[in-house]
Amino acid sequence: MDPVLGFLGSVVGGVFSFLGVSRQAEAAEEIARSRERSVRNLVDAVIVQWHELGRMAEVQQGAARDAVYWQQATQRTRIYYNFKAVQSAQGIALLAAGAGLIALGVYLGVKE
């Protein structure tokens, strides 16, 4: 009877140890899955960060392009208005010279 009980005890012990090993294997698999999820999350975060950096670079390039455009547009406007001011000054000078010539003609005509 003792050998049978010993055999049954070893069988039951083997079953429990098998269950313990099974639980350890499941725990190891869960740890591996958790690490895999962590790595995937990290990779996803890196990909998102990379895209954000790309968008930021595009925005910076666009802002620099816009700044250059507005600077050139402002410079063109300034040049245009300076040109118009010079044109106006020339027109006023011509009118003054014409008025002076007419006044001189009238003065000389009256003097004679």
C-alpha positions in Angstrom: 0.0 0.0 0.0 2.8 2.3 0.8 4.3 2.0 -2.7 0.9 2.8 -4.2 0.4 5.8 -2.0 4.0 6.9 -2.7 3.3 6.5 -6.5 0.0 8.4 -6.2 1.8 11.1 -4.2 4.5 11.4 -6.8 1.9 11.6 -9.5 -0.1 14.3 -7.7 3.2 16.1 -7.0 4.1 15.8 -10.6 0.7 17.3 -11.6 1.1 20.2 -9.2 4.7 20.8 -10.3 3.5 20.7 -14.0 0.8 23.3 -13.1 3.5 25.4 -11.4 5.7 25.2 -14.4 2.7 26.0 -16.6 2.0 29.0 -14.5 5.7 30.1 -14.7 5.5 29.7 -18.5 2.4 31.7 -18.7 4.0 34.4 -16.5 7.1 34.4 -18.8 4.8 34.7 -21.8 2.9 37.6 -20.3 6.2 39.4 -19.5 7.3 38.8 -23.1 4.0 40.2 -24.4 4.2 43.2 -22.0 7.8 43.9 -23.2 6.7 43.6 -26.8 3.8 46.0 -26.2 6.2 48.4 -24.5 8.6 48.2 -27.5 5.8 48.7 -29.9 4.5 51.7 -28.0 8.0 53.2 -27.9 8.4 52.6 -31.7 5.0 54.2 -32.3 6.0 57.2 -30.1 9.2 57.6 -32.1 7.3 57.5 -35.4 4.8 60.1 -34.1 7.7 62.3 -32.9 9.5 61.9 -36.2 6.3 63.1 -38.1 5.9 66.0 -35.7 9.5 67.1 -36.2 8.9 66.9 -40.0 5.8 69.1 -39.6 7.7 71.5 -37.5 10.4 71.8 -40.1 7.8 72.4 -42.8 6.2 75.1 -40.7 9.6 76.7 -40.0 10.4 76.6 -43.8 7.0 78.1 -44.6 7.4 80.9 -42.0 10.9 81.7 -43.4 9.5 81.7 -46.9 6.7 84.0 -45.9 9.0 86.3 -44.0 11.2 86.6 -47.1 8.2 87.2 -49.3 6.8 89.9 -47.0 10.2 91.5 -46.7 10.6 91.6 -50.4 7.0 92.9 -50.9 7.6 95.6 -48.3 10.8 96.6 -50.0 9.1 96.7 -53.4 6.3 98.9 -51.9 8.9 101.2 -50.3 10.8 101.5 -53.6 7.5 102.2 -55.5 6.4 104.9 -53.1 9.9 106.5 -53.1 9.8 106.5 -56.9 6.3 108.1 -56.9 7.6 110.7 -54.4 10.5 111.5 -56.6 8.1 111.7 -59.6 5.9 114.1 -57.7 8.8 116.2 -56.6 10.0 116.4 -60.2 6.5 117.4 -61.3 6.3 120.1 -58.7 9.8 121.4 -59.7 8.7 121.5 -63.4 5.5 123.4 -62.4 7.5 125.8 -60.3 10.0 126.3 -63.2 7.2 126.8 -65.7 5.5 129.3 -63.3 8.8 131.1 -62.9 9.3 131.3 -66.6 5.7 132.7 -67.1 6.3 135.2 -64.3 9.6 136.2 -65.9 7.9 136.6 -69.2 5.1 138.6 -67.8 7.6 140.8 -65.8 9.7 141.4 -68.9 6.6 142.1 -71.0 5.3 144.6 -68.5 8.7 146.2 -68.1 8.9 146.9 -71.8 
